[in-house]
Amino acid sequence: MQTSRRSFLILSAGMVSSLALSRAALADGPKLSEDDPAAQKLGYRLDASKVDRAKFPNWAANQTCSNCSLYQGGASDPYGGCALFGAKQVAAHGWCASWTNA
């Protein structure tokens, strides 16, 4: 049985809207807490200026989640995804020990 052009267009539109909704849901996902075990392991801070410099000497003042190569948020997003923390959102002005040059 062949799919008609109309059926194909309806199915395609449904798939596109589903993908858009799932991206929007991810953007509003749970925020990563500094108390989260994975966050603690990597020294994650919501505010990069509050990083313990004695414990993390590799930290530099210009490093934030928003300019890390692992950050998946937009340039103006206050929170975004991170490849390290799954569905949890990290603060754009945050930092962790896995920061890598974008």
QUIRASUL-V920524 format. One record per pair of residues at least 12 apart in sequence whose ideal C-beta (glycine too) atoms are under 8 Angstrom apart, sorted by sequence separation. I is the first residue (numbers start at 1). J is the second residue. D is the distance in Angstrom with one decimal. If there is no record, write none. Layout:
BEGIN
i=<I	I>
j=<J	J>
d=<D	D>
END
This chain:
BEGIN
i=<32	34	43	49	70	79	80	84	43	70	78	79	66	68	70	78	84	48	65	77	78	48	73	48	65	73	71	73	71	65	65	66	65	66	64	65	70	64	65	70	64	65	68	70	64	65	68	69	71	63	68	69	69	65	68	67	59	63	58	59	56	42	47	51	46	48	27	38	39	44	47	48	38	46	47	48	31	46	36	45	27	32	44	45	44	45	27	29	36	43	44	27	32	43	27	42	43	26	42	32	42	30	31	32	39	29	30	31	32	29	30	31	32	29	31	26	27	32>
j=<44	46	55	61	82	91	92	96	56	83	91	92	80	82	84	92	98	63	80	92	93	64	89	65	82	90	90	92	92	90	91	92	92	93	92	93	98	93	94	99	94	95	98	100	95	96	99	100	102	95	100	101	102	99	102	102	95	99	97	99	97	84	91	95	91	93	73	84	85	90	93	94	85	93	94	95	79	94	85	94	77	82	94	95	95	96	79	81	88	95	96	80	85	96	81	96	97	81	97	88	98	87	88	89	96	87	88	89	90	88	89	90	91	89	91	87	89	94>
d=<6.5	6.2	6.6	7.8	5.3	5.9	6.2	7.3	5.2	4.4	7.0	6.5	7.2	7.8	5.9	5.6	5.8	6.3	7.2	6.0	8.0	4.8	7.6	7.6	6.7	7.9	7.1	6.1	7.5	4.8	6.2	3.9	5.7	7.0	6.6	7.2	6.7	5.3	4.4	7.9	6.7	6.3	7.9	6.3	5.9	7.4	4.8	4.7	7.4	5.8	6.0	6.4	4.3	7.6	6.1	5.4	6.6	4.9	7.1	7.9	5.7	7.1	7.3	5.5	4.6	5.9	7.9	7.4	7.4	7.1	5.9	6.1	6.2	7.4	6.8	3.7	6.1	5.1	7.9	5.9	7.5	7.6	6.3	5.4	7.2	7.6	8.0	7.6	7.2	7.8	4.2	7.8	5.3	5.8	8.0	4.1	4.6	6.4	4.9	4.2	5.5	6.9	6.8	6.3	7.1	4.9	5.4	5.1	5.1	6.4	6.8	7.9	7.8	5.3	7.5	6.5	7.7	7.9>
END
